[in-house]
Amino acid sequence: MERAAPGEVRMSRAISPAHANPRGELSAGQLLKWVDAAACLAAEKHAGVSCVTASVDDIRFEETAKVGQVLTIKAKVTRAFSTSMEISIKVIVQDMFTGVEKLVSVAFSTFVAKPIGKEKIHLKPVILLTEQDHVEHNLASERRKVRLHHEDTFKNLMKENSKFDDPICDEGMVSTSGTSVQSIELVLPPHANHHGNTFGGQIMAWMETVATISASRLCGAHPLLKSVDMFKFRGPSTVGDRLVFNAIVNNTFQTCVEVGVRVEAFDCQEWSEGRGRHINSAFLIYNAVNDKEELVTFPRIKPMSKDDLRRYHGAIARKRIRLGRKYVISHKEEVPLCVHWDVTNQIKIYTLEENDILSVWVEKHVERPAHLTYHLLSDFTKRPLWDPHYVSCEVIDCVSEDDQIYYITCPVVNGDKPKDLVVLVSRRRPLKDGNTYTVAVKSVTLPSVPPSPQYSRSEILCAGFLIHAIDSSSCTVSYFNQISASISPYFAGNLGGWSKSIEETAASCIQFIENATDDGLIDIF
């Protein structure tokens, strides 16, 4: 293993049975304690004063580590602000016999420097020595913006979710009441850090324990922690405090489940009065596997109360945020700009959320020539034949041979009025020596087609197809859509994980193209 970089803190640990869970793998709670300790050491090395954990962001668990392996935790300050710092943490596991190394986990912590007396703290800037240092330094600023705007983004998404109908209760749906877990811990001297407060890593480990118990009650197996939304430390606790941990399943998304944990602290007087201090919250995402190491599909959740429904919709909003945050929270060289969502034999789906705008990219392989596929997809009068989101589509104006304006009507969703659109469809053949056809779609305003009281006028911000020829008999079709609030109800099921309407529509499109006959197709060249 290479030597530590300047300013980097490394912690090595040999994994023993005392650190393992029932599967013989390193306990996630133990790892969280080590990660927090290493991050604190890196922060204090840079600041030169005592530092405390403010938050730990988007922890991802990529691989498991087993008893007998060696763990190396790398922590480094990526950027210093006025009184706070971002610390990047990478956890590597090494097999002692083969020497093979794997990435176990990544995380980003924010630490705040504690002033000495009344002296104001102003942290020195991080010295950037390599090109990678500069990349991480710039990304740290972007990640900070994500953290600062997280609450506003979440509130906006919750407002959108409130427009949707409550989930339809089907057979097989389950209540979350049986997943509620409460645990109480008395903070003793071994649980304290070097400042006398409860060690942040210990609090996170206790939170992971109750969350794991909650998830296990739903799946009847040993859950595997895959990621954690931000651990946010809202206030301190000290030796002698009683910490009450409450965990419950919020929602499930096919093969993963979100568990919310809330922590309250009580001193002796607060304990007798039943008046606690909210000191931490987090949302943990789990998978589970069966005896064959195959992912278990979780049952759908049936909200039974207003609190259940709030948590249910909150989990959907957080999932949407996670889909788009990965490319900012993680290093760009490690995570693609578009976040992979789902894969079938012919269909791939990616999503990206940036500045509260969610975009979807669907890619599919079609066994038909590119020029015929282009003709079928650029003629929107044929769209209702394969797209259930379109009821009718008619040409109302021909701007040019390749630019036409259509009037589109859509079906009723969530009991609202049906929607209609007026869009400009522009199609372009490949440039010289090119092999990609383009169909672009955007809403326009046409005085001759004003909004109708029978419909709710919708809008397409930016959408379309790219058709790339593979050979003379097949092509790849990419569909893009920047989702506006008015059309988000049509994607709500996919975003929530309880529907596959996007995949089904893509499959219908493939079937329509591949089954189309050459009869009636004009020669577009």
Secondary structure, DSSP 4 states (H G I P E B T S, - for coil): -PPPPTTEEEEEEE--GGGB-TTSBB-HHHHHHHHHHHHHHHHHHHHSS-EEEEEEEEEEE-S--BTT-EEEEEEEEEEE-SSEEEEEEEEEEE-TTT--EEEEEEEEEEEEEPPSTTPPP-PPPPPP-SHHHHHHHHHHHHHHHHHHHHHHHHHHHHHHHTTSPPPP--TT-B-SGGG-EEEEEE--GGGB-TTSBBPHHHHHHHHHHHHHHHHHHHHSS-EEEEEE--EEE-S--BTT-EEEEEEEEEEEETTEEEEEEEEEEE-HHHHHHT--EEEEEEEEEEEEB-TTSPBPPPPPB---SHHHHHHHHHHHHHHHHHHHHHHHHS-TTTS-SSEEEEE-SSEEEEEEEETTEEEEEEEEEESS-HHHHHHHHH-GGGGGGT-TT-SEEEEEEEEETTEEEEEEE----TTSPPEEEEEEEEEE---TT--EEEEEEEE---TTS---TTSEE---SEEEEEEEEEETTEEEEEEEEEE-TTTGGGTHHHHHTS--HHHHHHHHHHHHHHH--STT-----
